[in-house]
Amino acid sequence: MSRVFNFSAGPATLPADVLIQAREELLDWGGQGMSVMEMSHRSKAFIGIAEKAESDLRELLAIPDNFKVLFLQGGATLQFATVALNLADQDSIVDYAVTGSWSKKALAEARRFANANVALNLAESGIPWGPIPEANEWSLSDDAAYLHYCANETIAGIEFAFVPSNGACPVVSDMSSTLVSRPIDVDRFGVIYAGAQKNIGPAGLTIVVVREDLLGRARSITPTLLDYAVMAESGSMSNTPPTFAWYMAGLVFAWLKSEGGLSVVAERNARKAEKLYTAIDESDFYSNPVHPSCRSRMNVPFTLADSALDPVFLAEADKRGLSNLKGHRSVGGMRASIYNAMPEAGIDALLEFMREFENTHA
C-alpha cells in the first residue's frame, strides 16, 4: 500500500496511526464482537468512548469546567444559524467580522435571524488578503449580543493572530481549521465551533464548546436539535449522534496527546508553514498574496508566475504522490492545506517538487 501526501482542505488527511487503529478495531471493538458503527449510542461501551473523547479534548484545550462540549451534526455551516438562534433575538444587534468566504456566509445566515452589523469587512472587493486591523479599529456595536469571527479562512489562507474582543460581549469563533492545531485560551470565548474534517476527524461531526451561562437563551422557534441547552442536557445524544465520527475524533485526540499535546503540535505546524512560506517568498516563480501578519499556518495558497502552467503542475504533482493541491475555484492557483496530520516529510516532498518544477519551467 502506498499513501499519497494529501493536501486537501477537507475532508483532510488523518494520522496514519489513527487509521491503522481504526482498521484493527473495525470488526470487533474492545471484544464487543461488533464495530463501533454497529453499537447503540446508549450502550455502556459507546458511552465510554464518548466520555473518553470529551475528557481528552478538555485536557488538550484546558477547557474550564464552566464550558459544555457538544458533539453535533450538520457541519460548521449549520452553526451559522444555530449561533444566532441561541444567542440573539430577531431584533438583537450582532457583530460580524468578514475576512473571507466563510465569515461572509456566516453573516448572510445571521441576517435571517438577527440585526447583523458588519464590524469589519475585508471582503468588499473580491478576495481579501489582509492585513487584519486590530478590533479597536472596527465598527463595533455598543450592545451587541455577540461578536463573531472566523479564526482561519480556509479558502483565502488568512488566519487571525489575535482574539478580537468588545468588552463583555461574548466572542463566537468558527475554528474549523484552527481547533486543536495549537493551544487557545478558551476562557476568552463564549462559543467555539468547528467542523471535524480539518484537524479533528472525518466529516459528519461538529464540535461546539459553549459557556454555560449562554445556555437556555434560545428563542422559542429554535429547532430542538439546534438548542445548545437541550444538547448539553442530553450529552449530545438527544438523537443518534455521528457515532463513528465521534469515535474517530477520540482516536485523534488520543494521538495528539501521545504526540506531546498542542504546544508540541503547534511548534511543528509553525515549522511546516515557515518552510513553505520561506520557499515561496524566496522564489520569483511562486508567490503568496496574503499579508505576512495574517498568513495561515493551516492553508497556504500560492500561484505560479504563469497560470497556464497550473494544469501541468497539478498533473506532475499527482504523479509524485502530492495530491489535492488545486486552489479553491473562487481563488485559483494552488493551495496546500497542512493540518496536524500532514508530516514534515510531506512538506519536504512538496518543496523538492516545487524546486524541480521551477528549474524546469521558469
C-alpha positions in Angstrom: 0.0 0.0 0.0 1.3 3.4 -0.9 -0.3 6.5 0.6 0.0 9.9 -1.0 0.6 13.2 0.8 -2.9 14.6 0.8 -3.0 18.4 0.9 -6.8 18.6 0.7 -8.5 21.4 2.6 -11.2 18.9 3.9 -12.0 16.2 4.3 -8.4 16.2 5.1 -5.6 13.7 5.8 -5.8 11.8 9.0 -2.9 10.4 11.1 -1.8 7.0 9.8 -1.6 5.7 13.4 -5.3 6.6 13.8 -6.4 4.9 10.6 -4.4 1.7 11.5 -6.0 1.5 14.9 -9.5 2.1 13.4 -8.8 -0.7 10.9 -7.7 -3.1 13.6 -10.8 -2.3 15.7 -13.2 -2.1 12.8 -14.9 -5.5 13.1 -14.6 -6.0 16.8 -14.1 -3.0 19.2 -12.9 -3.9 22.6 -14.1 -7.5 22.5 -17.7 -6.5 21.9 -18.0 -8.6 18.8 -19.1 -5.7 16.7 -17.9 -2.5 15.1 -18.3 0.9 16.7 -20.6 1.6 13.7 -23.0 -1.1 15.0 -23.1 -0.1 18.6 -26.0 1.6 20.3 -25.1 5.1 21.2 -26.6 4.5 24.6 -24.6 1.3 25.3 -22.1 1.3 28.1 -19.3 0.7 25.5 -20.1 3.7 23.4 -20.8 6.0 26.4 -17.2 5.1 27.4 -15.9 6.1 24.0 -17.8 9.3 24.1 -16.7 10.3 27.6 -13.0 9.5 26.8 -13.1 11.7 23.7 -14.6 14.6 25.6 -12.1 14.1 28.5 -9.1 14.1 26.1 -10.4 17.2 24.3 -10.9 19.0 27.6 -7.4 18.1 28.6 -5.8 19.2 25.3 -7.6 22.6 25.2 -7.6 23.1 29.0 -11.4 23.7 28.8 -12.7 25.2 32.0 -15.4 23.5 33.9 -18.0 26.2 33.1 -18.0 25.2 29.4 -20.0 22.4 27.8 -18.6 20.4 25.0 -21.1 19.2 22.4 -20.6 16.6 19.6 -23.1 17.6 17.0 -24.0 17.1 13.3 -24.6 19.5 10.4 -21.1 20.8 9.9 -19.8 24.2 10.9 -22.2 25.7 8.3 -25.3 24.8 10.4 -23.7 26.7 13.3 -24.1 29.9 11.2 -27.8 29.8 12.0 -27.5 27.9 15.3 -25.4 30.6 17.0 -27.9 33.4 16.2 -30.9 31.3 17.3 -29.2 30.5 20.6 -27.7 33.8 21.5 -29.8 36.6 19.9 -33.4 37.7 19.3 -34.7 38.8 15.9 -34.1 42.5 16.9 -30.7 41.9 18.6 -27.6 43.5 17.2 -24.9 41.0 16.4 -21.4 42.0 15.2 -19.6 40.1 12.4 -16.1 40.4 11.1 -16.0 39.5 7.4 -12.5 38.3 6.4 -13.3 35.8 3.7 -15.8 33.4 2.2 -16.8 31.6 5.3 -17.4 34.6 7.5 -19.3 36.2 4.6 -21.6 33.1 4.5 -22.0 33.3 8.3 -23.0 36.9 8.1 -25.6 36.1 5.4 -27.1 33.4 7.5 -27.2 35.6 10.7 -29.1 38.3 8.8 -32.0 35.9 8.6 -32.3 35.7 12.3 -30.9 39.0 13.8 -29.8 42.5 13.1 -26.3 41.9 11.9 -23.8 44.7 11.9 -20.7 44.4 9.7 -18.0 45.4 12.2 -15.1 44.6 9.7 -15.3 43.9 6.0 -12.1 42.9 4.2 -14.2 41.1 1.5 -15.8 44.2 0.0 -13.7 44.0 -3.2 -13.2 40.3 -4.1 -10.8 38.1 -2.1 -9.2 39.8 0.9 -5.6 39.2 1.6 -5.2 41.3 4.8 -3.8 42.8 6.9 -6.5 42.4 9.6 -6.7 45.6 11.7 -7.0 45.4 15.5 -10.5 45.3 16.9 -10.3 48.8 18.2 -10.4 50.0 14.6 -13.6 48.0 13.8 -17.1 49.4 13.7 -18.3 47.6 16.8 -21.7 47.9 18.4 -22.2 49.1 22.0 -24.9 46.5 22.8 -24.1 43.5 20.5 -25.4 40.1 21.7 -22.1 38.6 20.4 -19.1 39.2 18.2 -18.5 36.6 15.5 -15.3 35.9 13.5 -13.7 33.1 11.6 -10.3 32.3 13.1 -9.0 30.9 9.8 -10.4 31.5 6.3 -9.5 28.2 4.7 -10.1 29.4 1.1 -8.0 32.6 1.2 -5.4 31.4 3.7 -6.0 34.2 6.2 -5.7 33.5 9.9 -6.2 35.8 12.9 -3.1 36.3 15.0 -5.2 37.7 17.9 -8.6 37.2 19.5 -10.8 40.2 18.9 -13.0 41.5 21.7 -15.6 44.1 22.5 -15.8 44.4 26.3 -18.0 41.8 27.9 -19.7 40.9 24.6 -19.4 37.1 24.1 -16.9 36.2 21.4 -18.0 33.5 18.9 -15.5 31.9 16.6 -15.6 29.5 13.7 -12.4 27.5 14.4 -12.9 24.7 11.8 -9.3 25.0 10.5 -7.8 26.0 13.9 -9.2 23.9 16.7 -6.6 21.5 18.2 -3.8 22.9 15.9 -2.5 25.0 18.8 -3.3 26.0 22.3 -6.1 28.5 22.7 -7.5 30.4 25.8 -11.0 29.0 25.8 -12.0 31.4 28.6 -11.8 34.3 26.2 -14.8 32.9 24.2 -18.5 32.4 24.6 -18.8 29.8 21.8 -16.3 28.0 19.7 -17.4 25.7 16.9 -15.5 23.6 14.4 -16.3 21.1 11.6 -14.2 18.0 12.3 -12.9 17.4 8.8 -9.8 19.5 9.1 -7.8 18.6 12.2 -10.3 16.6 14.3 -11.6 13.6 12.3 -13.8 12.6 9.4 -16.7 14.7 8.1 -20.0 14.4 9.8 -19.1 15.7 13.3 -19.1 19.3 14.6 -17.5 20.3 17.9 -19.2 23.1 19.9 -17.7 24.5 23.1 -20.2 26.8 24.8 -20.0 28.7 28.0 -22.7 27.5 30.5 -24.2 31.0 31.1 -25.1 31.2 27.4 -27.3 28.1 27.6 -31.0 28.5 27.9 -31.3 31.6 25.8 -32.5 30.0 22.6 -35.6 31.7 21.1 -38.8 29.7 21.1 -38.7 28.9 17.3 -35.3 27.2 17.7 -35.5 23.6 16.5 -34.9 21.2 19.4 -31.8 19.7 18.0 -30.3 23.2 17.5 -30.8 24.2 21.1 -27.5 24.2 22.9 -29.2 23.7 26.3 -31.1 20.6 25.0 -28.0 19.0 23.5 -25.9 19.8 26.6 -28.5 18.3 28.9 -28.7 15.1 26.8 -24.9 14.7 26.5 -25.2 15.4 22.7 -27.5 12.4 22.4 -30.9 13.9 22.1 -30.9 11.9 18.9 -28.5 9.4 17.4 -25.1 11.2 17.1 -22.5 10.5 14.4 -21.0 7.7 16.4 -18.2 6.6 14.1 -17.0 10.1 13.6 -17.1 10.7 17.3 -15.1 7.6 17.9 -12.5 8.6 15.2 -12.2 12.1 16.8 -11.5 10.4 20.1 -8.7 8.4 18.4 -7.2 11.7 17.0 -7.4 13.4 20.5 -5.5 10.4 22.0 -3.0 10.6 19.2 -2.5 14.4 19.8 -1.8 13.6 23.5 0.7 10.9 22.5 2.5 13.4 20.3 3.1 15.7 23.3 0.0 17.8 23.3 -0.9 21.0 21.5 2.2 23.0 22.3 4.3 20.4 20.6 1.9 20.1 17.7 1.8 23.9 17.3 5.6 24.1 17.1 5.6 21.5 14.4 2.8 23.3 12.5 4.7 26.6 12.7 7.8 24.9 11.4 6.0 23.3 8.5 4.3 26.6 7.5 7.6 28.5 7.8 9.4 26.1 5.5 6.7 26.5 2.8 6.3 30.3 3.1 10.1 30.8 3.0 10.4 28.8 -0.1 7.6 30.7 -1.8 8.9 34.1 -0.7 12.5 33.4 -1.9 11.2 32.3 -5.3 10.4 34.5 -8.3 8.3 31.7 -9.7 5.9 31.2 -6.8 4.0 33.8 -4.8 1.6 34.1 -1.9 -0.7 37.0 -1.8 -1.6 37.0 1.9 -0.1 39.8 4.2 2.6 38.2 6.4 0.8 39.3 9.6 -2.2 37.1 8.9 -0.8 34.1 6.9 -2.5 30.8 7.8 -0.5 28.0 9.3 -3.1 25.6 8.0 -3.9 26.6 4.5 -1.2 28.1 2.2 -2.4 29.4 -1.2 0.2 30.2 -3.8 0.3 31.0 -7.5 2.7 30.2 -10.3 4.3 33.0 -12.4 2.5 31.6 -15.5 -1.0 30.4 -14.7 -1.0 28.4 -18.0 1.3 26.0 -16.2 -1.2 25.3 -13.4 -2.6 22.0 -15.0 0.9 20.8 -15.7 2.0 21.5 -12.1 -1.0 19.6 -10.8 -0.6 16.6 -13.1 3.1 16.3 -12.3 2.4 16.7 -8.6 -0.1 13.9 -8.7 2.4 11.6 -10.3 4.8 12.4 -7.4 2.1 11.5 -4.8 1.3 15.1 -3.9 -2.5 15.2 -4.0 -5.2 17.8 -3.9 -3.1 20.9 -4.4 -5.6 22.7 -6.7 -6.7 26.0 -5.2 -10.4 26.8 -4.5 -12.3 27.6 -7.6 -13.0 31.2 -6.3 -9.3 31.9 -5.9 -7.5 29.7 -8.4 -3.8 28.8 -8.2 -2.7 26.3 -5.7 -3.4 25.6 -2.0 -1.5 23.3 0.3 -3.5 22.5 3.4 -1.0 21.3 6.0 -3.1 20.3 9.0 -1.8 18.4 12.1 -1.7 15.1 10.3 0.5 16.3 7.5 4.0 15.2 8.4 7.1 17.3 7.8 8.1 14.7 5.2 5.1 15.8 3.1 6.3 19.5 3.2 9.8 18.4 2.3 8.5 16.3 -0.7 6.4 19.3 -1.9 9.3 21.7 -1.7 11.6 19.3 -3.6 9.0 19.0 -6.3 8.4 22.8 -6.4 12.1 23.4 -6.8 12.4 20.9 -9.6 9.3 22.3 -11.4 10.6 25.8 -11.2 14.0 24.8 -12.6 12.3 23.1 -15.5 9.6 25.7 -16.3 10.9 29.1 -15.1 
